[in-house]
């Protein structure tokens, strides 16, 4: 069995995710397309305190880029991408949608009673969309939105549209503002959804997860597309038997009982001899999706603090991990004060292995982020052991 050091595993994983390459002076459509294809999934989240999450993975990999180019690629109903629950809600290639037909069927089966309960509303919604074309919930609302338990402010109309979306009877057709629009498959795909058989779909999704991770344990492969562990294990064994993934032992990747954790390297993934990178990562970046993986790989304990009561927050509100080369060396709580034209660093913290030059490596990243956001200034206004050095480095770089 091949042996990998912890650093080799980190470099393989980061290179597979597109880190270690020089940022282009201008990221054109082809480069943006290449990164989207590398990631396969771009998770969506509505929090906009710094920037919506689906814009941030490309910022980390490309530096400042034109977000309108990404919007055209993601939101055009006639384009090549749409949304589905591939990880969480995420943008994916239209050609990948059939890989999730088994998930749609599972959802239909699980919520069969809702289909019966709302059959009249379902029929009315499908008829209206068939007649008028793709629509957002607000364009066909039949009642005011009221908060009802975990459905937040969703009305029966919105909940039913989401039911049909998850079960594949409707598909996403771009967005209206940040509101999802829904269309019939033939309106968006040009014909009916072409399902892929479950076993074949899972094997293909695990193959793609292996490519995206570079090196991965079973939980990592399963989490990329939120697959069941037992089904992922079957697919991984098939990929191992075919030579597409190679068993490896990574030093420090151990089970709770101390035995080595079984892992695989994609056959085309090799550790770069050197990897230079500097970025802040969205809480929804594939590098940090799975908390156990980043603890195992980087020694980095991470939780999203936006859902944590203020009194219990340790590192801030919208906390982004700081990547420098092949390590996660800190975390910053960022906020775009768009009215005042400032990027606020509300907290900045180091990790134990951060080098003395962490603040200096972070300054260009923050300046790029501010420029990308159209903000004129950066202010360190909060707490954290990195905050004083970061403030000084920002002042020094401006002189």
C-alpha angles and dihedrals in degrees: 000000000000117000124218130186118229090252093051090051092050092050093048091050095047094045089050088054093053102262124134096049123112115258112250118241086238124009107222128193094274094055092046090049090051092054092046089052091049093053096036090193130055111191119224126218130165099219107117103175091119103001135317109279100241091064095053105068090062092047088055092050102034106024118227111357137167107274091197088066090056091046090055091052095047107033106038106106088211092050131095100265140064140163133270141147093271095141101343114327103324146159112253136168112277088233089063096056094089089061088070097051089106089056091050090052091049090051092049091051094046093050100035090125091059091052088055094043093051100033093124093050091044091053092048093049094047091048092050093049090046089053101040103027127237114352141180120235091252090058093060104027114152097185139018117274114253128177111258114177115286092354090079109200096345121136125210087265094055093044092050093048089052090048090054091044094053092045093050099245087114128028131202117271105189125284136283102218097318093327117111118239121212129214139170114266092248091053093054105025098036091241142011122318111270106220123212117218112261100245092046091046094051092048090051093047091050089048090054092046089053091052092046094049099039089202123026147159122227095268089052093052091047096047098053090075097014095250129165113267095230093051091045090052091055092050092045091053090051091050090048091050090052092050096244093119126031125211113245138176114222116202109244095019098115136156122240089264091055097254118130114271111240110244140167136215119211107246092240095048117097128169114259112234088229133014122191119186141140124191147130113240129219114240083242098051113125090238091066102026095106111054095199090053096053091045089052095042103035105016085240120144107203137177130170105248099196089088095044119097110255094245091056098048115115105182104022140271112293098025119186123191115238116228119200115176107312099341139074099232104171150341134243132197106219132189129179108222093197096175093057095034094239136130105217121209098203093180137358125193137177130220120230094260096048113129126232090257097057095109092050091050091049097051097075089046091055093044090053090048092050092048090048089053092048092245122146102205144032120215127186101212105156148061135281138105091263095050099086094048091044092051091049092048091051092051092046093050091052094054 
